Amino acid sequence: MNYSVGDRILSVTIYMILVLLAFVTFYPFWNSIVISFNSGFDTSLGGVTFWPRAFTLENYDIVFQDDRITHAFLISIVRTVTGTFTSIFCTAVFAYGMTRRELAGRKLYMILGLITMYFSGGLIPSYMLMRAIGLTNSFWVMIIPGLISVWNMIIFRTFFMGLPAGLDESAKIDGCSNWGTFLRIVLPLSGPVLATLSLFTAIYHWNDWFTPSIYITNEKWLPIQTMLKQILNANIMSEQMAQLDSAAQSAAERMKSVTSKSLSMATMMVATLPIVSVYPFVQKYFVKGVLIGSMKE
């Protein structure tokens, strides 16, 4: 193709804008990585931008030596895996039921589900409910309330309704039950929507700090994000230094290389990098997954 001068100028301008947007988006994350690998005392002097000026692993050493942070990290992993699997499965089952024309009261169930998307009882009634059923200060308070996502159910339902009707008919002829059709035919054909919604659900569970901070007071069940919030708000770095004092290096000496900001950045990287590393593995499903239901024929 032969491009005119105007087309070339427009292309260069667009690429420059995209590069600028990419830099503005990525730089805060990169700067956090740099600070996490830089000496805290040196960072407090200012001027640390693109590269660590005084490289050190002391920040990460303190993070991984703190039993509270490592335990919170494990809680986040278990919560993300368990919450994602149970939520996607229960939501997919609900959505498949909404596609069955023989289901009595299907429209009523859909209306009731849609109401929950726009209205809720509020924080105080929700807390009273969780306390009444014994979910406060337990791991399952982070799992059970999020088992069903109506928004994800609608996406699942739209995808399931787009599958050929002949698949269901042939399965019935072969003697397959509704559960068999769902598990053996529908789910294996739902790779794009499963991958996309699983990632979104996993991100929610990994990043959610508000739910544990409301319903959990026992530090045993706090995930890494809530622990990070406590580090940022309470500035407990000095307490950690005293607890992690060793014969080789005293807390006072560590204070020279570690500050609350550098420790917070290291904890932030530990809490962020695992979920970010998942993106490349499911990126190929994004385009097809997020466009489900966008076109009507």
N, C-alpha and C positions, 0 to 999 in steps of 0.2 A: 504494500500500500504506500502511496505517496502522500505524505503529510505536508500540509501547508505550514507557513511560518506561524500562523495563529494557533494551529493545532499543537505544534511543538511547544510554543510558549505556555499554552494551557496545560499540557501534560507536565511540563517542568514545574509549573506553579502548583498543580495538584500533588505531585510527588513531594515537593518541599513542605506543603501543608501537612501531608500524611507523616512525613519524617518528624516534623515538629510536634505533632500530636503524639506520636509514638514515644518521643523523648520525654515530653511532659508527663506521659502516663507511666513510663518505666523508671524515670530517674528517682522518684521518692523511694521506690522499692530497692533500687540499687544503692542509694545512699544509706538506707537502713542496713544493708548487708555490709557496706564499707565500715560503718560505725561499729557494727557488732564485732568486726575483726580488728578494730583499732583500740589502742590503749585508751581507757576511759579518761585518764588524766590529760592525755594529749588531745582527746576530743573536746574536752572542756575549754581548751585554748582557742578553739574555732579553726576554720579553714579546711576541715576535712570534707572533701567533695566527691572526687571520683575514685580515689585509691586510698587504702589505709596508709597513713603516714608513719604510724608506729605499730606494725603488725603484731598481734598477740592472739593466742587462743584462750587466754585467761577467762574471758567472759563466758565462753562455752564450757570451759572446765568447771566453773562455778555452777552454771545452769544444770549440767548433767550430774554434778555431785549432790545437788539438792534433791533429797528423796521426794519431797512434795511435788516438785516439777515433773520428775520422771514418772511418778505415780499418776499425776494428772494427765500426762501425755498418754499413758496406757489407757486411762479411762476414756479419753477422747477417741482413741483408736477403736476400742470395744464399742463405744456408743455409736460411732459413725458406721461401722460394719453392721452392727445389730439393727440400728435404726433405719439404715438404708434398705437392708434386705426385707425387714418386716413391713416397712411403710410401702415399698414398691409392690410387694406381693399382695398385701391387703387392699391397696388401692386398685391394682390390676384386677383382682377378683371382683371388687365392687363395680368397676367399669364394665367388666365382661357381663355381669348380671344386668347392668343397665342396657345392654344390647339385646337381651333376650326378650322378644315380644311376648312370650308366654308368661313373663313375670308379672304377677298381680300387683297393682299399685306402683308400677314403675315410674309413672309421672309424679306421683306423690313423693316418692323417695328422692327424685331429682329436685323437686321444689324444696324439700326440706334440706337437702345438701347445699343448694344455692343460697338459702337463707343464712347458713353458717358462714358463707364467704363474706357477707356484708354486715352481719350483726353478731355480737358476742355479749356475754353477761358482764364482762369487765374483769379487771384483775382481782379485786377482792372476792367476788363470788367464785372465781376460778381457784383461788387459793383455798377458800373454804371447802370447795369440792374435793380438791386434791388431799386436803387434810382429812376429810371425812372418810375417804376411801383408802386412806393409809399409804398414799404415794409420796408424801413429803419425806425428805431425807432418805430417799431411796434412789437407786439407779434407774428404776422403771418410770420415774416421773419425767425423764428425758426421752422416753421411748413411746409409752402408751398413748399420751395425748396427741402424738403426731402420726399415728398409724394410718389415718385416712387423710389424704389431701384432695379436696373437692376439685381444685384447679387441675391437678394431675389426673384425677379421674376423668375429667372432661376430655383431656388430651388423649388418654388411653382409649376412651369410648369412641372418639372420632377415628382413631387409628383402627380399632377393631371393626368398626362399621365399614371401613374401606376395604377390608379383606373380602375376597370372593365368597359369595354365599354358597357356592358349590363345595367349598372345603367342609363347611358344617354339615351339609347334606351327605356328602360321601362318608364323613366320619360316623354319622348316625346309621348309615347303611351297613357299615362295618361293625356296628354294635358298640360304638364308643359313647360313653356317658358324657355329660356336660363337663365334669372334672377332667375326664380323659381328653376331650377336645381342647379344653383350655390349656392343660399342661403339655400335651403332646403336639398340638398343631398351632394354637394361637400364640403362645409365648415364644416358641422357637422362631416364628415369623416376625416377631416384634423387636428384633435386635436394635434398630435405630432409636425407637422411642424408649426402650428399656435403658439403653446406654445414656441417652440424654437426660431423662428424668432421674436416673440413678445418680448421675453426677450432680445435678441440682440439689437433690435430697441430701447427698453426702456433704456438699458444701454447707448446706443449712446446719446439719448436725455438727459439723466440725467447727463452724464459726459461731454457733449460738452460745453466748455467755449469759444472756438475760434469764433464761429459764432456770438454770442451776442457781443463779444468784438470788432468785425469788423463793424457790422451793427447797433449796438444800442449804443447810447450815453446817452439816458434818463435812469437814475437809476431806474425808475419805472418798467422797463421791464427786468432788469438783473436777471438771475437765480443764484442759490446759488453757482454754480461752478465758474462763472465769478466773483462773489462777493468774494469768497475765494481767487481767484487769485489776486484781488486787495488788499486783506488783507496781503497776503504773499509778494507782491511786494512793496506796498506803506507803509507797516508797520503803519497802522492807529490806532494802539492800544491806543496811548496816546490821540488821538482825541476822541475815544470812551469813554475813562475814564472820560474825561471832560464832555461829553454829558450825561453820565449816573450817574453823581454825585448825591448823595442823602443826606438827612439830617442825616441819620443813619451812613453813612460811606462815607468819602470824597474820591476823586480820588487819593489823595496822599496815603491814607491808602490802597486802592486797589492795588496800584503799588507794594506794598510789597508782595502781594500774586499772582499777575498776571503779566505775561510778554508776549511779542509778540509771543514767541514760544508756550507757553501754550495755549494762545488764538487761535492761528492758528490750533493747534492740536484739540482743542474742536470743532472749526468750521469744520475741516476736518471730524471728526467723525459724526457730524450732517449731513454733505453732503454725507457721504459714507454708513452709516449703513442702511438707508432705502432701497437702491437698493440691498445691500448684503442680506438683509432679504428676498428678493424675491426668491433667488435661491432654497431653500429647497422645495418650492411649485411646481416648474417646473422641478426639477432634473430628475424625472422619465421619462420625455419626451426627455431628451438629447440624449440618445443612439440611439433611433429610428429616432429622428429628424435630427441629424447631419449626419447620414449615408444615408440620402435620395439621391439616384442617384449614390451611390458609387459602386453598383453592376449592371451589365448589363446582361440580360438574352436573 
